[in-house]
Amino acid sequence: MFLTSLLLLLIAGCVQSQIVLTQSERSVTVAPGGSHKLTCACSGFSVDSYNMYWLCQAPGEGLKWIIFYYTSSVKSSAQSVQGRFTASKDSSNLYLHMSQLKPEDTAVYYCARDSLWWNSYRQLYKI
């Protein structure tokens, strides 16, 4: 299974602190049926305040969403990973807990967060 680090810099409108998401591993190999945990360390914002996502890109395929996570009660996952992959977070990290891994889980995995404008829009209109 191949994983990469993602450095995401977001600068919205006016001057603010730098938003950085950094994944802990570049690549890892796990046997079918095995388990693994990915960590996405976040700085420049509080992870608790944002919708967070895990996405992946399998070799030769497009980018696909696999997990949306806001809280333990506000979350969803793609059918392909339901019951096998879960997410969790604390104030500065997003985690992807993967179990019962399959050969088709081989992919590059990315963490991401909602943009500031979308988060502000949701709060303003109570979405």
N, C-alpha and C positions, 0 to 999 in steps of 0.2 A: 504494500500500500504506500503510495507516494504522497507526502504532505509538504506544504511549503509555508514559508512565513509571508505574511501580508502586512505591509506598512501602508496605512491609510491616513492621509492628511486631509482634513476637511477644514476649509476656511470659509466662514459664512459672513457675508455682509461686512460687518465692521471688524475691528481688530479683537481677537480673542486668543485664548491659549491654544496651543497646538493639540489636535486630536490625533492620537497614535494608537493603533491596534497592532500588536505583535504576537504572532503565534510561536509557540515554544519549540516546535520541531520542524525540520525541513523534510525528512522522510523517515518512514518507519515500515517495517515488514511485520505483519501479524498473520499467524496461521489461520486458515478457515475455522470458524467456530470459536476463535479467540476473542479477547476483549482489549480495548484500548481507550485511553482518555486523552483528549486534546485540551490545551489551555490557551486562551487568547487573553493576554495581559493588555489592559486598556489604561491609557492615561490621558489627562486633559478633560475628563468628564467623569461623572458617576454612572457606572453601569446600571445601578439600581433604577435610574431615572429614564432609561431608554428601552425601546424595543430592540432586541438583538436577534441576529440571524446566523445560522450556519448554512453555507452553500457548498456545493462540490462540483467538480468537473472531471468526469471520467475520460480516459484517453480517447481522442477522436470524437468527443461529444461536446455539446454546449454546456454552459453553466446552468446548474439547477439548484433550486431552493430545497433544503431538506428540513430545517427546523426554524420556527419562529418562537421566541421566548421573551416574555415580559416578567411574569411571576409564575410560581408553581401552579396557579389556577388560570393564568392567561397565557396559553401556549398552544402550538399546533405543530404537526410534523407531516412530512410527505408519507404517503401510504407505503412506499418502498422501505421506510425505516421504522415504521410504527412497531412498538413492542421490542425494538432492538436498540434504537438510539434515543437518548434523552439529553436534555440540556439543563444546566443550572448556572447560577451566577452569584457573585457577591459584589461588593461595591467597586471592585477594580478588575475582576476577571469573569470571563464567560467560559464555560466548560462544555465539552461534548463527550458524553459517556457512550461508547460504542460496545455492543456485545453481539454475540452470535454472528460474527463477521463472515461475509460471503465474498467469493472472488469478485463479484460485481460491485463491491464496495471500494475497489481499488480506484482511487481518484485523488485529485488535489482538493483539499478542504480549505475553505475560507470562512473567517468570521467577519461580520459586518454589523453596523448599527444604523438606526434611522437617522436621517439628516436633521439638522436643527430646524429647518423650515417646516418639515412635516411634523416634528414633535410639537412645535409651537402652534401649528394649525390644529392639531388634534386637541391640544389643551384649550384653545380658544373656542372651538366648536364642540367640545365634549364628545369627540369621536372615540 
